[in-house]
Amino acid sequence: MDGSVGRVRARAGAGARAGEGSAVQTTNRITGARRWWALGAVLVTMFFSSLDQTVVSTAMPVIIGELQGFSLYAWVFTAYMMASAITVPIYGKLSDVYGRKPFYVIGLSLFLLGSVASGAVRSMGQLIAARAFQGLGAGAMLSMPRATIGDIFNPRERGRWMGVISSVFGIASIVGPAVGGWITDNLGWRWVFYINLPVALLALGAVLYALPTVRTEHRARIDWTGSTLLVVGLVLLLLALTWAGVQYPWGSPRILGLFAGAFLFLGLFVAAERRAEEPVIAPELFRNRIFASTAAVALLISLGMFGSIMFLPLFVQGVLGETAQQSGHILTPMMLSFIGGSVVGGQLITRTGRYKLQAAVGALLMATGMYLLAKMGPTTAPGAVVRNVVIMGLGIGSVLPLLNVAVQNAFPYPLMGMVSATQQFVRSLGGIIAAPILGTVLVNTFSAELLQRMPTALRAAMAKLPAAERAALANPQGLINAETQAAIRARFAAFGSQGGELYHQFIEAVRGSLAAGTARLFAVGFIFAVLAVVSTLFLKEIRLKRDEFFTDPDQV
């Protein structure tokens, strides 16, 4: 391979050869009994970083109640995900040269400092900044574990362990809400951040003991220009997707300007990467058919997966009228099926050495689940919801682990960190843009349906309310909890004897409109899933290597 990837491969490959028979380790490979300690460190780090997201999500309603920042709610997550996503490829590339250990240490240290800062904030603006800083460290915990698994196991063995790693995410998603709720209720929301400290210190100790120290004469360069252009372009794109059709019309100068700015900076980013000596995301990677197809599948699956996880509780609570706890119980089977699909799928890859058929079947299962979700309505039974999410979870769980195995197997070992991290960046990008795209679909559909479903008498009564109250009643996510509904009931009581009937009509209109909105966003998720199925057809299948992977310098 020519270009920057070829230069990195040549330098790193030379370092690997120089280390053979030497007392100084010049590669990231982990062998012997210590590899099991390294595996333990990986699992602790993955569980810790995955748990943090779900714990914080549970505490957010209490946090925004105290800090008074509902309008900035989404940016608490977006800032974290943006910071972590942009640092993933940087950590991955540098770790190929300097070893994984220093970047685990840097990432965990930054995450610790960000956790302390997040627990001490006094405003939503401060929380967003602290979470962004925390995300700088989280990037290492997203990229390093998958690369470290590749340092421990060859591609043929790696399938079963990638399945185990993916199941860690599922377990964290199951226990996270319960842990976050208990901490928030008994210790206060600030402790959802402070609780990170002892776990992160445990992970740090395991990393320092188990991972090798790698020495090299090469000095890598960070592509600051490319990184800056990428961040600016993504922020502008997110703002456009978040505000379009909600705060400003799609054709307004502000939205068009944001889209134009986003495409300008992202275009400059692509141009800069082609000229950079050591780009943050090497364009040459996308010329590889396996990398391009796995990246496309990962992006599309992430778009559908994050949409279901984020908005399914809204459907269960707002349309079916279940409690928050019951909505959590419905999500649990999805995560259990995700774990089952990950473990079984990983074992199949290791036993057969093949992955293309499994990728296609898994993506098809996900598409089937998304289709069934899109057909749900106010009369859907909870059991049917569970069936639908189990089908989708099995599909997602069987596909995601194999994508990393396939792409690592297609490149030389010295490039594994950069290749894995770039694919993880693409997957993270799906999560970042899923919320504004699907949120816009939900809000626009809900608003249009609500206006049509309200009887004439109800519209006349609503017209008498202040503009701020009418706007609040048009927000679907603010209408699903008992406190909000009690306040609405009290407001409608002011209309006199007809207040009770008007309130009942309003709630029915809300549920019907919310059902239409969630059906529309799940339909968009179904389109993403179908495109993922199509992308698997372009996935090239090559033999999974065994231990020759660590010594063979040639690209497949």
VOGU-3710 file (C-alpha; in Angstrom, 3 decimals, decimal comma):
1> mdgsvgrvra> 0,000/0,000/0,000  1,371/3,443/-0,839  0,844/6,760/0,910  0,756/7,479/4,632  -0,524/4,013/5,567  2,384/2,436/3,725  4,870/4,686/5,530  3,428/3,846/8,935  3,420/0,145/8,086  7,029/0,235/6,969
11> ragagarage> 8,205/2,026/10,105  6,171/-0,067/12,507  7,002/-3,284/10,691  10,695/-2,471/10,907  10,276/-1,883/14,625  8,590/-5,252/15,007  11,388/-7,036/13,203  14,014/-5,222/15,233  12,366/-6,410/18,402  12,635/-10,103/17,545
21> gsavqttnri> 15,020/-11,755/19,949  15,613/-8,495/21,762  15,131/-7,869/25,471  13,362/-4,613/24,643  9,787/-5,069/23,415  9,138/-3,112/20,240  5,641/-4,407/19,448  2,330/-4,382/21,320  1,919/-8,168/21,278  1,098/-9,730/24,662
31> tgarrwwalg> 1,940/-13,393/25,261  2,198/-15,857/28,135  0,272/-15,746/31,389  0,263/-11,954/31,466  -2,176/-11,825/28,564  -4,971/-12,961/30,900  -4,222/-10,007/33,185  -4,304/-7,790/30,130  -7,660/-9,268/29,135  -8,964/-8,516/32,631
41> avlvtmffss> -7,770/-4,909/32,332  -9,534/-4,582/28,975  -12,826/-5,919/30,326  -12,714/-3,666/33,413  -11,998/-0,609/31,254  -14,766/-1,431/28,767  -17,330/-2,091/31,492  -16,353/1,072/33,350  -16,643/3,343/30,280  -19,906/1,733/29,091
51> ldqtvvstam> -21,459/1,911/32,552  -20,717/5,623/32,835  -22,971/6,495/29,894  -26,024/4,614/31,168  -25,580/5,787/34,762  -25,395/9,430/33,706  -28,444/9,028/31,431  -30,513/7,860/34,392  -29,474/10,830/36,508  -30,037/13,485/33,825
61> pviigelqgf> -33,690/14,323/34,671  -32,621/15,173/38,236  -29,556/17,060/37,003  -31,476/19,300/34,604  -34,059/19,900/37,323  -31,377/21,309/39,633  -29,215/23,074/37,042  -32,188/24,386/34,996  -30,954/23,570/31,512  -33,473/21,472/29,630
71> slyawvftay> -32,735/23,245/26,331  -29,098/22,069/26,610  -29,984/18,490/27,545  -28,751/16,836/24,340  -25,421/18,655/24,391  -24,373/16,936/27,617  -24,187/13,725/25,582  -23,180/15,276/22,267  -20,144/17,077/23,733  -18,956/13,848/25,361
81> mmasaitvpi> -19,459/11,757/22,238  -17,908/14,355/19,956  -14,760/14,681/22,082  -14,388/10,919/22,407  -15,000/10,285/18,698  -12,410/12,764/17,453  -9,721/11,425/19,792  -10,314/7,758/18,914  -8,271/7,760/15,658  -5,524/9,863/17,285
91> ygklsdvygr> -5,134/7,406/20,166  -5,264/4,461/17,777  -2,537/5,731/15,462  -0,185/6,836/18,244  -0,637/3,549/20,109  0,672/1,621/17,098  3,954/3,489/17,505  4,331/4,082/21,248  2,331/1,163/22,634  -1,124/0,962/24,188
101> kpfyviglsl> -0,129/1,484/27,830  0,643/5,237/27,824  -2,653/6,033/26,115  -4,644/3,925/28,534  -2,968/5,916/31,304  -3,625/9,268/29,603  -7,216/8,367/28,818  -8,049/7,091/32,308  -6,366/10,122/33,910  -8,308/12,595/31,764
111> fllgsvasga> -11,508/10,689/32,465  -10,851/10,839/36,206  -10,271/14,593/36,111  -13,386/15,055/33,987  -15,430/13,007/36,463  -14,297/15,190/39,377  -15,091/18,341/37,381  -18,529/17,007/36,350  -19,464/16,277/39,951  -18,530/19,803/41,040
121> vrsmgqliaa> -20,361/21,851/38,361  -22,891/24,577/39,151  -24,467/25,116/35,715  -25,361/23,199/32,562  -22,688/25,067/30,627  -20,057/23,887/33,092  -21,403/20,326/32,903  -21,189/20,310/29,104  -17,581/21,535/29,262  -16,673/18,960/31,923
131> rafqglgaga> -18,269/16,144/29,929  -16,376/17,247/26,810  -13,130/17,078/28,801  -14,186/13,661/30,093  -14,791/12,583/26,502  -11,159/13,341/25,635  -10,223/10,505/27,962  -13,099/8,281/26,886  -11,653/8,173/23,368  -8,826/5,983/24,665
141> mlsmpratig> -11,281/3,629/26,350  -13,173/3,248/23,068  -10,153/2,565/20,862  -7,597/0,797/23,083  -9,564/-2,294/24,242  -10,326/-3,583/20,738  -6,719/-3,087/19,678  -5,467/-4,778/22,860  -7,615/-7,838/22,153  -5,803/-7,953/18,820
151> difnprergr> -2,476/-7,799/20,665  -3,463/-10,846/22,735  -5,283/-13,122/20,263  -4,820/-13,889/16,584  -7,726/-13,182/14,175  -9,046/-16,763/14,243  -9,191/-16,722/18,077  -10,368/-13,143/18,230  -13,996/-13,735/17,276  -15,022/-15,287/20,576
161> wmgvissvfg> -13,280/-12,571/22,585  -14,755/-9,749/20,527  -18,125/-11,289/21,364  -17,273/-11,182/25,054  -16,210/-7,533/24,797  -19,457/-6,597/23,047  -21,415/-8,413/25,752  -19,743/-6,167/28,343  -21,532/-3,222/26,724  -24,829/-5,075/26,997
171> iasivgpavg> -24,322/-5,932/30,671  -23,414/-2,327/31,458  -26,585/-1,170/29,688  -28,661/-3,504/31,858  -27,192/-2,691/35,268  -26,422/0,973/34,537  -29,939/2,380/34,938  -30,441/0,551/38,243  -27,064/1,683/39,564  -27,632/5,249/38,377
181> gwitdnlgwr> -31,089/5,378/39,930  -29,884/4,021/43,281  -26,936/6,433/43,442  -29,097/9,416/42,473  -31,807/8,565/45,018  -29,517/7,673/47,917  -26,257/9,597/47,454  -27,183/12,452/45,105  -26,568/12,917/41,397  -23,019/14,226/41,842
191> wvfyinlpva> -21,961/10,756/42,975  -22,748/9,273/39,568  -19,501/11,014/38,558  -17,526/10,546/41,773  -18,204/6,790/41,749  -15,940/6,600/38,689  -12,850/7,322/40,774  -12,250/3,955/42,525  -13,182/1,934/39,411  -10,890/3,988/37,180
201> llalgavlya> -8,030/3,616/39,651  -8,541/-0,162/39,621  -8,437/-0,182/35,825  -5,336/2,032/35,869  -3,510/-0,368/38,193  -4,410/-3,341/35,987  -3,164/-1,546/32,870  0,143/-0,535/34,481  0,795/-4,128/35,526  -0,431/-6,120/32,544
211> lptvrtehra> 0,400/-4,115/29,423  3,929/-4,051/28,008  6,068/-0,947/27,658  6,928/-0,409/23,993  10,020/1,490/22,914  10,574/2,887/19,444  12,875/5,333/17,716  10,105/6,646/15,485  8,267/9,823/16,490  4,682/10,151/15,286
221> ridwtgstll> 3,096/13,487/14,446  -0,414/14,562/15,401  -2,438/15,986/12,541  -3,716/19,092/14,356  -4,970/20,750/11,158  -7,057/17,750/10,140  -8,378/17,255/13,665  -9,486/20,891/13,936  -11,215/20,883/10,539  -13,016/17,656/11,428
231> vvglvlllla> -14,277/18,985/14,774  -15,545/22,263/13,273  -17,259/20,475/10,398  -18,989/17,957/12,680  -20,160/20,623/15,142  -21,703/22,679/12,330  -23,372/19,566/10,904  -24,796/18,613/14,306  -26,162/22,096/14,883  -27,846/22,042/11,477
241> ltwagvqypw> -29,419/18,621/12,053  -30,518/19,543/15,589  -32,113/22,925/14,761  -33,527/22,199/11,274  -37,297/21,947/11,322  -37,454/22,547/15,081  -36,036/25,975/15,906  -35,622/27,172/12,311  -37,167/26,096/8,967  -35,084/23,742/6,831
251> gsprilglfa> -34,773/26,387/4,124  -33,854/29,247/6,459  -30,554/31,097/5,859  -29,259/29,991/9,261  -29,742/26,256/8,566  -28,498/26,490/4,980  -25,471/28,402/6,236  -24,705/25,730/8,826  -24,944/22,963/6,230  -22,767/24,931/3,827
261> gaflflglfv> -20,184/25,544/6,544  -20,227/21,884/7,544  -19,617/20,655/4,008  -16,933/23,304/3,480  -14,930/22,314/6,565  -15,424/18,581/6,005  -14,296/19,056/2,399  -11,216/20,932/3,619  -10,636/18,074/6,068  -10,626/15,492/3,243
271> aaerraeepv> -8,245/17,655/1,209  -5,935/18,162/4,201  -5,839/14,425/4,955  -4,719/13,656/1,415  -1,706/15,947/1,841  -0,853/15,183/5,464  2,233/13,079/6,124  0,490/11,307/9,035  -3,255/12,018/8,731  -5,598/11,486/11,640
281> iapelfrnri> -7,793/9,383/9,316  -5,814/7,919/6,416  -7,787/8,141/3,129  -5,982/5,014/1,901  -7,928/2,901/4,377  -11,176/3,517/2,508  -9,659/2,142/-0,696  -9,599/-1,260/0,953  -12,867/-3,032/0,133  -13,143/-4,777/3,490
291> fastaavall> -12,517/-1,587/5,453  -14,976/0,439/3,365  -17,774/-2,123/3,610  -17,318/-2,789/7,346  -17,243/0,963/8,005  -20,505/1,407/6,080  -22,185/-1,460/7,974  -20,945/-0,110/11,327  -22,219/3,405/10,578  -25,658/2,236/9,448
301> islgmfgsim> -26,124/-0,205/12,331  -25,115/2,489/14,829  -27,695/4,870/13,361  -30,449/2,308/13,858  -29,220/0,955/17,199  -28,834/4,287/18,973  -32,216/5,385/17,681  -33,949/2,390/19,198  -32,165/2,664/22,527  -32,845/6,397/22,808
311> flplfvqgvl> -36,479/6,524/21,704  -37,988/3,158/22,602  -38,523/4,216/26,267  -40,405/7,259/24,963  -42,775/4,984/23,047  -43,277/2,619/25,977  -44,013/5,426/28,446  -45,735/7,956/26,214  -47,789/5,676/23,936  -48,349/2,514/25,956
321> getaqqsghi> -48,652/4,426/29,242  -46,125/2,265/31,119  -43,837/3,529/33,878  -40,158/4,372/33,479  -39,252/1,197/35,366  -41,391/-0,902/33,036  -39,762/0,677/29,998  -36,408/-0,359/31,436  -37,676/-3,902/31,794  -38,584/-3,947/28,102
331> ltpmmlsfig> -35,097/-2,780/27,103  -33,454/-5,507/29,210  -34,432/-8,385/26,839  -32,904/-6,427/23,958  -29,585/-6,208/25,783  -29,722/-9,870/26,799  -30,317/-10,886/23,184  -27,481/-8,544/22,165  -25,187/-10,396/24,588  -26,369/-13,784/23,316
341> gsvvggqlit> -25,861/-12,767/19,693  -22,370/-11,419/20,458  -21,178/-14,534/22,279  -22,682/-17,098/19,890  -21,669/-15,098/16,816  -18,108/-14,757/18,086  -17,870/-18,497/18,709  -19,121/-19,223/15,186  -16,464/-16,958/13,668  -13,712/-18,709/15,614
351> rtgryklqaa> -15,006/-22,189/14,732  -15,669/-21,582/11,035  -13,226/-18,821/10,164  -15,960/-17,209/8,058  -17,959/-14,043/8,608  -19,743/-12,731/5,497  -22,880/-14,892/5,761  -23,182/-14,121/9,468  -22,909/-10,390/8,744  -25,731/-10,572/6,189
361> vgallmatgm> -27,998/-12,684/8,411  -27,383/-10,467/11,439  -28,123/-7,280/9,507  -31,290/-8,910/8,134  -32,427/-9,771/11,683  -31,849/-6,163/12,728  -33,850/-4,922/9,736  -36,681/-7,305/10,634  -36,733/-5,993/14,201  -36,757/-2,368/13,026
371> yllakmgptt> -39,613/-3,125/10,619  -41,662/-4,637/13,450  -40,906/-1,604/15,654  -42,135/0,698/12,883  -45,473/-1,183/12,810  -46,180/-0,640/16,531  -48,989/1,596/17,789  -51,102/2,413/20,878  -52,671/-1,077/20,877  -49,354/-2,964/20,736
381> apgavvrnvv> -48,958/-5,402/23,626  -45,780/-5,160/25,774  -44,987/-8,770/24,841  -44,881/-7,816/21,163  -42,458/-4,986/21,945  -40,199/-7,469/23,754  -40,305/-9,847/20,769  -39,352/-7,056/18,380  -36,396/-5,806/20,415  -35,110/-9,365/20,982
391> imglgigsvl> -35,013/-9,960/17,217  -33,189/-6,672/16,714  -30,763/-7,331/19,582  -29,808/-10,744/18,199  -29,051/-9,171/14,843  -26,952/-6,312/16,190  -25,054/-8,565/18,580  -24,100/-11,045/15,875  -22,817/-8,362/13,477  -20,844/-5,804/15,505
401> pllnvavqna> -18,091/-8,107/16,870  -17,276/-9,598/13,467  -16,743/-6,184/11,848  -13,676/-5,548/13,984  -12,340/-9,073/13,405  -12,753/-8,770/9,631  -11,088/-5,379/9,315  -8,166/-6,234/11,630  -7,548/-9,414/9,649  -7,336/-7,428/6,390
411> fpyplmgmvs> -4,380/-5,249/7,423  -0,859/-5,904/8,733  -0,506/-6,160/12,507  1,544/-2,926/12,880  -1,481/-0,951/11,600  -4,070/-2,612/13,821  -4,526/0,255/16,290  -5,087/2,851/13,573  -7,411/0,600/11,560  -9,521/-0,419/14,579
421> atqqfvrslg> -9,728/3,144/15,870  -10,794/4,574/12,498  -13,579/2,020/12,252  -14,613/2,872/15,823  -14,678/6,553/14,850  -17,112/5,781/12,025  -19,280/3,771/14,433  -19,232/6,624/16,966  -20,210/9,036/14,212  -23,397/7,054/13,742
431> giiaapilgt> -24,269/7,531/17,389  -23,513/11,239/17,238  -25,761/12,027/14,275  -28,548/9,556/15,163  -29,999/11,742/17,916  -30,512/14,956/15,897  -31,740/13,152/12,756  -34,253/10,902/14,507  -35,177/13,599/17,029  -36,075/15,948/14,173
441> vlvntfsael> -38,191/13,233/12,542  -40,025/12,658/15,834  -40,702/16,312/16,664  -41,822/17,278/13,157  -44,170/14,301/12,829  -45,530/14,755/16,339  -46,284/18,449/15,818  -48,048/17,876/12,501  -50,094/14,936/13,815  -51,058/16,709/17,057
451> lqrmptalra> -52,561/19,627/15,171  -54,653/17,289/13,016  -55,814/15,049/15,863  -57,097/17,801/18,178  -60,874/18,427/18,007  -62,056/21,979/17,226  -63,052/22,702/20,845  -59,643/21,605/22,082  -57,865/23,804/19,541  -59,918/26,796/20,638
461> amaklpaaer> -59,080/26,163/24,295  -55,382/25,728/23,503  -55,350/29,024/21,604  -56,206/30,824/24,857  -53,001/29,593/26,547  -49,827/31,728/26,571  -47,371/30,989/23,789  -44,825/29,484/26,216  -47,371/26,992/27,527  -48,451/26,022/24,014
471> aalanpqgli> -44,802/25,393/23,113  -44,318/23,224/26,204  -47,374/21,165/25,291  -45,883/20,551/21,831  -42,763/18,903/23,283  -43,310/15,110/23,216  -40,491/14,308/25,648  -41,941/16,626/28,280  -45,363/14,985/28,355  -44,627/11,440/29,486
481> naetqaaira> -43,975/11,696/33,218  -46,669/11,765/35,895  -45,676/15,170/37,282  -46,034/16,863/33,908  -49,388/15,226/33,237  -50,652/16,321/36,667  -49,661/19,907/35,868  -51,434/19,707/32,502  -54,566/18,312/34,152  -54,566/21,195/36,609
491> rfaafgsqgg> -54,151/23,685/33,754  -57,094/22,221/31,847  -59,194/22,296/35,035  -59,136/26,086/34,666  -61,401/25,718/31,627  -64,312/24,824/33,913  -66,707/21,903/33,535  -65,362/20,942/30,122  -61,770/20,843/31,420  -61,790/17,121/32,201
501> elyhqfieav> -63,028/16,172/28,751  -60,568/18,528/27,057  -57,719/17,012/29,054  -58,766/13,490/28,015  -58,932/14,553/24,347  -55,515/16,172/24,613  -53,847/13,092/26,109  -55,386/10,837/23,457  -54,172/13,207/20,737  -50,693/13,215/22,303
511> rgslaagtar> -50,507/9,428/22,436  -51,698/9,033/18,863  -49,287/11,697/17,629  -46,411/10,227/19,589  -47,183/6,789/18,148  -47,069/8,281/14,643  -43,783/10,065/15,394  -42,031/7,010/16,822  -43,342/4,859/13,967  -41,836/7,337/11,503
521> lfavgfifav> -38,431/7,401/13,226  -38,354/3,589/13,463  -39,176/3,529/9,744  -36,109/5,702/9,148  -34,140/3,239/11,294  -35,495/0,417/9,109  -34,118/2,194/6,034  -30,687/2,384/7,695  -30,918/-1,335/8,524  -31,834/-2,267/4,929
531> lavvstlflk> -28,849/-0,263/3,686  -26,692/-2,177/6,200  -27,929/-5,468/4,702  -27,004/-4,232/1,230  -23,561/-3,137/2,478  -22,805/-6,641/3,796  -23,147/-7,975/0,244  -20,030/-5,990/-0,712  -18,023/-7,395/2,206  -15,075/-9,399/0,880
541> eirlkrdeff> -14,337/-12,559/2,849  -10,734/-13,687/3,343  -9,246/-16,447/5,461  -8,854/-15,525/9,112  -5,180/-15,706/10,010  -3,699/-17,489/12,988  -0,353/-16,609/14,611  1,208/-15,714/11,250  -0,824/-12,497/11,544  1,734/-11,123/14,017
551> tdpdqv> 4,735/-11,738/11,745  3,389/-11,432/8,186  4,169/-7,857/6,978  2,169/-8,174/3,760  -1,260/-6,676/3,320  -4,029/-9,013/2,234
//
